Amino acid sequence: MLETSVQTGQLAAILMMAVALGLDAFSLGIGVGMRGVRLRHVLAIGLMTALFHMLMPLLGLIFGRYVGALLGEITGIAAGGLLVLLGGHMIWNSFQQGESRPVNHTTLLGMLLFSLSVSIDSFSVGVSLGMFNSHAALIVNAFGIVGGLMSICGLLLGRKAASRLGEYGELAGGAILLLFGLMFIF
């Protein structure tokens, strides 16, 4: 009974992290969708985002297992610290107002840049989770499915929306990762 509740708790935590990381894809998808994007490009961007949301944490998990073996008993503090830093960085970035030149997201390069930019945080989270004996297949699949679906939803919502609804997605995602990091530490 206790083992089942622990597994359920781990699944819930993984899904919450997947949603937190997917909020970047969702909010950026809204912005891109508001500029106009065809349905076939929505699907292509969503699939590429899902692929990157699987690849980046997988690489992070592999690297994290190596780092976890090196750090030994302070692994939890190191993993928590990494999540706190990542969450804080996401929160900080959400308040930055920079001028950026729009990229054409319908080209292969544009789709790659979109997918990589919203998936890079997944690498750091993968490193943190890799320091523990985490379920790699579950993490990789959850991050990929949720990230891909959230980017598609954001792109579709952006096509329909006229206001800047996705502005706070990175802030919310950063707050969730910061909270998980503090839970790992304490």
BELHUSUL-V162357 format. One record per pair of residues at least 12 apart in sequence whose ideal C-beta (glycine too) atoms are under 7 Angstrom apart, sorted by the first residue. I is the first residue (numbers start at 0). J is the second residue. D is the distance in whole Angstrom. If there is no record, write none. Layout:
I_J_D + I_J_D
This chain:
12_179_7 + 13_137_6 + 13_138_6 + 13_141_5 + 14_141_6 + 15_175_6 + 16_124_6 + 16_179_6 + 17_141_5 + 17_142_5 + 17_145_4 + 17_146_7 + 18_145_6 + 19_172_4 + 19_175_4 + 19_176_5 + 20_120_6 + 20_121_5 + 20_124_6 + 20_142_6 + 20_146_6 + 20_172_6 + 21_145_5 + 21_146_5 + 21_149_4 + 22_149_7 + 22_168_4 + 22_169_7 + 22_171_6 + 22_172_4 + 23_117_4 + 23_120_7 + 23_168_6 + 23_169_6 + 23_172_6 + 24_48_5 + 24_117_4 + 24_146_5 + 24_149_5 + 24_150_4 + 24_153_6 + 25_149_4 + 25_150_7 + 25_152_6 + 25_153_4 + 25_165_6 + 25_168_5 + 26_153_6 + 26_165_3 + 26_166_7 + 26_168_3 + 26_169_6 + 27_113_7 + 27_117_6 + 27_153_7 + 28_150_5 + 28_153_3 + 28_154_4 + 28_157_6 + 29_153_5 + 29_156_6 + 29_157_4 + 29_160_6 + 29_164_6 + 29_165_3 + 30_157_6 + 30_165_6 + 31_104_5 + 31_113_7 + 31_154_6 + 31_157_6 + 32_153_6 + 32_154_4 + 32_155_7 + 32_156_6 + 32_157_2 + 32_158_4 + 33_157_4 + 33_160_6 + 34_101_7 + 36_104_6 + 36_105_7 + 36_154_6 + 36_158_7 + 40_104_7 + 40_105_5 + 41_151_6 + 41_154_4 + 41_155_6 + 43_110_6 + 44_104_6 + 44_110_5 + 44_113_6 + 44_150_6 + 44_154_6 + 45_147_5 + 45_150_5 + 45_151_4 + 45_154_7 + 46_147_6 + 47_110_5 + 47_111_7 + 47_114_4 + 48_114_5 + 48_117_6 + 48_118_7 + 48_146_5 + 48_147_5 + 48_150_4 + 49_143_5 + 49_144_7 + 49_146_6 + 49_147_3 + 50_143_7 + 51_114_4 + 51_115_6 + 51_118_4 + 52_118_5 + 52_121_6 + 52_142_5 + 52_143_5 + 52_146_3 + 52_147_6 + 53_139_5 + 53_142_6 + 53_143_3 + 55_118_5 + 55_119_6 + 55_121_4 + 55_122_4 + 55_125_7 + 56_121_4 + 56_122_7 + 56_124_6 + 56_125_3 + 56_138_6 + 56_139_6 + 56_142_5 + 57_125_7 + 57_139_5 + 58_122_6 + 58_125_7 + 59_121_7 + 59_122_4 + 59_123_6 + 59_124_7 + 59_125_2 + 59_126_4 + 59_129_6 + 60_125_5 + 60_128_6 + 60_129_4 + 60_133_7 + 60_135_5 + 60_138_7 + 61_129_7 + 62_126_5 + 62_129_6 + 63_125_6 + 63_126_4 + 63_127_6 + 63_128_6 + 63_129_2 + 63_130_5 + 64_129_5 + 66_126_7 + 66_130_6 + 67_129_6 + 67_130_4 + 67_131_7 + 70_130_7 + 74_130_4 + 74_131_7 + 75_183_5 + 76_184_6 + 77_130_7 + 78_127_4 + 78_130_5 + 78_131_7 + 78_183_5 + 79_180_5 + 79_181_7 + 79_183_3 + 79_184_4 + 80_180_7 + 80_184_7 + 81_123_6 + 81_126_6 + 81_127_5 + 82_124_7 + 82_127_5 + 82_176_5 + 82_179_5 + 82_180_3 + 82_183_6 + 83_177_6 + 83_180_4 + 83_181_6 + 85_120_6 + 85_123_5 + 85_124_7 + 85_176_5 + 86_173_5 + 86_174_7 + 86_176_3 + 86_177_3 + 86_180_6 + 87_173_7 + 87_177_6 + 89_120_7 + 89_169_5 + 89_172_6 + 89_173_3 + 89_176_7 + 90_170_6 + 90_173_4 + 90_174_6 + 90_177_7 + 92_169_6 + 93_167_7 + 93_169_4 + 93_170_4 + 93_173_6 + 117_150_7 + 118_146_7 + 121_142_6 + 124_176_7 + 153_165_6
